[in-house]
Amino acid sequence: MILIGLGANLPSLSGAAPVETLEAALVWLRSPDIAVKGVSPWFEAEPVPVSAQPWFVNGVAELESGLDPLKLLTRLHDCEKHFGRRRAKKNEARIIDLDLLAYHDLILTENSEGLILPHPRMHLRKFVLLPLRVYAPAWRHPVFQLTADRLLAKCPDSSMVQPLQSAAGSV
């Protein structure tokens, strides 16, 4: 299972709401070498670390792809650029954020491109684990061999994360 995390807390350059941008990004990613297999419900989450910026919309999606992890990550970054993401500083508000969370059961320590799999902080983030628990309750973290539910029970993140009132992802 290939899993990506999606997040946004600013309107797009065209003024689209964060959830609309994330759904448009999933459409943009679809290509002969990437299929979107499913999407979790959307959640709203306070910024981590806590700040005065707007709350985020977050979710996870399952992809199917023959691209290797690095090429897939490059495609995710291309998508972010397409929707107007500019990387200036850590933990800033953003139009879109796409993270490669897991690539099947691959465990990859940092390579020359900085890619680590599974994502090194996913087990510490409620805004990842809550949507993942809903979408793929049987999925197990390749390193810890724990489900999202079990990871949530151990998660030190005390931030507020709740289902978005507009319900499940529609893409």
C-alpha positions as CSV (number, residue, x, y, z in Angstrom):
1,M,0.0,0.0,0.0
2,I,1.4,3.4,-1.0
3,L,0.1,6.1,1.3
4,I,0.4,9.9,1.1
5,G,-0.5,12.5,3.6
6,L,-2.3,15.6,2.4
7,G,-2.6,18.9,4.2
8,A,-3.5,22.6,3.6
9,N,-4.5,25.6,5.6
10,L,-4.4,28.5,3.1
11,P,-6.6,29.2,0.1
12,S,-5.1,28.4,-3.3
13,L,-3.8,31.2,-5.6
14,S,-7.3,31.1,-7.2
15,G,-9.0,31.4,-3.9
16,A,-10.1,27.7,-3.6
17,A,-10.6,26.5,0.0
18,P,-8.0,24.0,1.3
19,V,-10.2,20.9,0.9
20,E,-10.9,21.9,-2.7
21,T,-7.2,22.3,-3.4
22,L,-6.5,18.9,-1.9
23,E,-9.2,17.2,-3.9
24,A,-7.9,19.0,-7.1
25,A,-4.4,17.8,-6.3
26,L,-5.6,14.2,-6.2
27,V,-7.2,14.7,-9.7
28,W,-3.9,16.3,-10.9
29,L,-1.9,13.3,-9.7
30,R,-3.9,10.8,-11.7
31,S,-1.9,9.7,-14.7
32,P,-0.9,6.6,-16.6
33,D,1.6,5.8,-13.8
34,I,-0.4,7.0,-10.7
35,A,-3.8,5.8,-9.7
36,V,-5.7,7.2,-6.7
37,K,-7.2,4.1,-5.0
38,G,-9.0,5.8,-2.2
39,V,-9.1,8.8,0.2
40,S,-9.8,9.1,3.9
41,P,-12.4,11.5,5.3
42,W,-11.0,15.0,5.7
43,F,-10.0,16.1,9.2
44,E,-9.3,19.6,10.6
45,A,-6.3,20.0,12.8
46,E,-4.7,22.8,14.7
47,P,-1.2,23.7,13.6
48,V,1.7,21.8,15.0
49,P,3.5,23.4,16.7
50,V,0.6,25.5,18.0
51,S,0.5,29.0,16.3
52,A,-1.9,31.7,15.2
53,Q,-2.1,30.4,11.6
54,P,-5.4,28.8,10.4
55,W,-6.2,25.2,11.2
56,F,-5.3,22.6,8.6
57,V,-7.4,20.2,6.5
58,N,-5.7,16.8,6.5
59,G,-6.3,13.4,5.1
60,V,-4.5,10.4,3.6
61,A,-4.8,8.8,0.2
62,E,-3.8,5.4,-1.2
63,L,-2.0,5.4,-4.5
64,E,-1.0,2.7,-6.9
65,S,2.1,3.4,-8.9
66,G,5.0,1.7,-10.7
67,L,7.1,4.8,-10.0
68,D,10.0,4.2,-7.6
69,P,9.6,6.1,-4.3
70,L,11.9,8.9,-5.3
71,K,10.2,9.5,-8.6
72,L,6.8,9.4,-6.8
73,L,8.0,12.0,-4.2
74,T,9.2,14.2,-7.1
75,R,5.7,14.0,-8.6
76,L,4.2,15.0,-5.3
77,H,6.5,18.0,-5.2
78,D,5.6,18.9,-8.8
79,C,2.0,18.8,-7.7
80,E,2.7,21.1,-4.8
81,K,4.4,23.5,-7.1
82,H,1.5,23.4,-9.6
83,F,-0.8,24.5,-6.9
84,G,1.4,27.3,-5.7
85,R,3.4,25.9,-2.8
86,R,6.6,27.8,-2.1
87,R,8.9,26.4,0.6
88,A,10.3,29.2,2.7
89,K,10.4,28.1,6.3
90,K,9.5,25.1,8.5
91,N,6.0,24.8,9.9
92,E,4.7,27.7,7.9
93,A,1.1,28.0,6.7
94,R,0.8,26.5,3.2
95,I,-1.5,26.1,0.2
96,I,-0.7,22.4,0.0
97,D,1.5,19.8,1.6
98,L,1.9,16.3,0.2
99,D,4.0,13.7,2.1
100,L,5.0,10.2,1.1
101,L,4.0,8.3,4.2
102,A,4.6,4.7,3.2
103,Y,5.6,2.9,0.1
104,H,4.3,-0.7,0.6
105,D,6.5,-2.2,3.4
106,L,9.7,-0.5,2.3
107,I,12.0,0.7,5.0
108,L,14.4,3.2,3.7
109,T,16.9,5.1,5.8
110,E,17.9,8.5,4.6
111,N,19.4,8.4,1.1
112,S,21.2,11.2,-0.8
113,E,17.9,12.8,-1.6
114,G,16.8,12.9,2.0
115,L,14.0,10.3,1.5
116,I,13.1,8.2,4.6
117,L,10.4,5.6,4.5
118,P,8.1,5.2,6.2
119,H,7.8,8.9,7.0
120,P,9.9,9.4,10.1
121,R,7.3,11.4,12.0
122,M,4.0,9.9,10.9
123,H,3.6,7.9,14.1
124,L,3.9,11.1,16.1
125,R,1.1,13.0,14.3
126,K,-2.6,12.7,15.1
127,F,-3.5,14.5,11.9
128,V,-2.0,11.6,10.0
129,L,-3.0,8.7,12.3
130,L,-6.7,9.6,12.7
131,P,-7.4,9.7,8.9
132,L,-5.3,6.6,8.4
133,R,-7.2,4.7,11.1
134,V,-10.4,5.4,9.4
135,Y,-9.2,4.6,5.8
136,A,-6.9,1.6,6.5
137,P,-7.6,0.2,9.9
138,A,-5.6,-3.0,9.2
139,W,-2.5,-1.3,7.8
140,R,0.6,-1.8,9.9
141,H,3.6,0.5,10.2
142,P,6.5,-1.3,8.5
143,V,9.0,-0.5,11.4
144,F,6.8,-0.8,14.5
145,Q,4.3,-3.4,13.1
146,L,1.4,-1.5,14.8
147,T,-1.9,-0.4,13.3
148,A,-2.8,3.3,13.3
149,D,-5.1,2.7,16.2
150,R,-2.2,1.2,18.3
151,L,0.1,4.1,17.2
152,L,-2.6,6.6,18.3
153,A,-2.7,5.0,21.7
154,K,1.1,5.7,22.1
155,C,1.1,9.0,20.3
156,P,2.4,12.0,22.4
157,D,0.6,14.5,20.1
158,S,-2.1,16.4,22.2
159,S,-3.2,18.7,19.4
160,M,-6.9,19.0,18.4
161,V,-7.9,16.9,15.4
162,Q,-11.5,16.4,14.4
163,P,-13.5,15.2,11.4
164,L,-14.3,18.0,9.0
165,Q,-18.0,18.6,8.8
166,S,-18.1,18.2,5.1
167,A,-17.4,14.5,5.6
168,A,-15.4,12.0,3.4
169,G,-13.1,12.8,0.6
170,S,-14.9,12.7,-2.7
171,V,-12.1,12.0,-5.1
